[in-house]
Amino acid sequence: MVGGARLEGSVRVPGAKNSVLKLMAAALLAEGTTTLVDVPDILDVRIMAELLRRLGCEVHHDRVGGVVSIRVPGTPSHRADYELVRAMRASICVLGPLVARCGRAEVALPGGDAIGSRGLDLHVTGLGALGVTIGVDHGYLVAEAATGLLGATVRLEFPSVGATENLLTAAVLARGTTVIDNAAREPEIVDLCRMLRRMGARLDGIGTSTLRIEGVDRLGPVEHRVVPDRIVAGTWAFAAAVTGGDLEIRNGETGHLGMVLDKLETSGSVVSVLPDGFRVTGPKRPRAIDVATLPYPGFPTDLQPFVITLDAVSDGAAMVTENLFEARFRFVQEIARLGAQVKVDGHHALVHGVPRLSAAPVEASDIRAGAALVLAGLVAEGETVVAGVQHIDRGYAAMDVVLRGLGAEVTRTTLPEYTYP
């Protein structure tokens, strides 16, 4: 890509990656066909679709129309193979539905983005309280509930999104009442709860830190529209701010981005609400902003690399604190190659803004780092090459095409496709 473009125009936010993958897994809870609408055409959806096929489901993915239909058999397979789980950490979300439906689940220990340790202790402890015994055998988590699941009160030490999801999808078919205390409250959790309720689950406390689930005998398939992707919406908001651009972000939920949009306004951007989204107009040069990542409704860790990118070209200096994933700062060594002045000390990064970055070859280590490096390249003098674009493909549909439509000079030299072993 060649730097210097001011992004202008309109983009539409699709359904959320961090929701649709969990909704696809939750479809395993009901025999029959569940249909998801407004599904993004991203690599992770294709990987999850293949994983479900390996579990015995029939999956049809209309990539143009954004619809995924999943026909679940009466008895799904219970083994999630390593070659797919290693490609996407979100695959662990099949653990709860499989143990609920089959009484047993074998799920390979997951891989995914290189953003730090994300242990499964909370998953194991929480499911254990519901009567699940979990061990590790040749690289697989083996979960069994020989006499069925039994409701219990579970207090999470940390509001883990993944643990909350696995507990929810197990508890809906457990006998009795389950209470999840200190549950995650992300919009994607709310989306999962709403779909489960439409499937026939009995649960209360949606959107709060305490979820109460009354187990039922069976659930039914449904059609469900996926919640808009707040991280993609935030990405385009930062794109406008970093490039001094003017973007209408359609289907963006401002209510899911309160702190993010407040920070962008502090940086000098103008944010206005539209009937079907919002608009961000960036300043000639942004002001540096301090940010500390926290669980929702705090500032999302997935948008932290974009804050560093904005601060790197801002007027002033700012501190960015990462409280969730320690390896997120691997991104710093790459943006430093573009001339960013960033000093990392533990889980803090001090960023001194420079007037302009300079082009260099860089490499993405995860989805958001890759997208943030693309934005950095748009404000760097010369031609920047970002390697590892397969990471970007996991979370953004045809990002290069969208950017060209907004006025950027971006060329994709390869188009890697995931090949199944």
C-alpha angles and dihedrals in degrees: 000000000000118000127232103066121137106211114228133168140047133311130185122222114222128207116302120274090209090055106037094056091055092044090053089052091047089057086074088073094073132050111232135040122325117187125203121198130203092027114170118240095238135137095249091061090054091050092049090047090055091047090054090049089054087054090058101266127131108230126190116189117193097195094183096047095039096235129134121190119193121192108197120201125227091258116024122200112262102213121093107197125232098234090065101033091052090060096056128025092204087074087086087076090080089069096082097044094046096050089046095050101032104025087234137060132183111193124172115239103265133246124187133128123013096236101119142283116326105178125201096221093111091051092050096045094045095048089044089061088058091056100268119139112208130191138159120248122177093332096318131111104229113200123184134179101181095176097033133262121302124200119250143162112264125186114196115216088214128021093251114183094207095047092047090052095049092047092049095050092048097043096053089072097035123110112256132356128331123193119194110198122194089019121173114264102199118142087247090060089050089051091052091048092051093051092047090051091051088051088058103269118146109223138143136191096057110178094016132097092251119066121187118197127188107200120235132198097241144357131216132225120259144179113249136179114224119238114252116269107257092188093055089046089051091048092057091044090056090044089060092046096047096047096039086244137147117235134173107211106202121201089018115143109221090190089066093051104046098133093037094055091044089056092048090052089051088054090057102265121135114230121192130178118238129194091255102027136321143288129231123196113189126218124245086255122001126232116241116261132202115225136179118191119229138161115281129323083032124082108300118245089219089068096047095097089055091055090054089049092052093045090048090067097031132111105257137004131290142181121236115195121196111203100168115041118027097198093058085096091069081090090067095069090056099047088046086065086064091056100266114152105224129152119193123207113175108302093346128088120194111205124195112195122233126198093244141357124231126230123259139147112275136173132223117231097183141005100273096037088054094051091046091052089053090054090048089052090054090063097039123101111248132004119327122197118205114198125196095049090159085081090057090049089060092067109017127056113225094332092176092055092049092049093051088053089056094052103269123137100231129152128186111210097186134027107203117198125202109248118203116229 
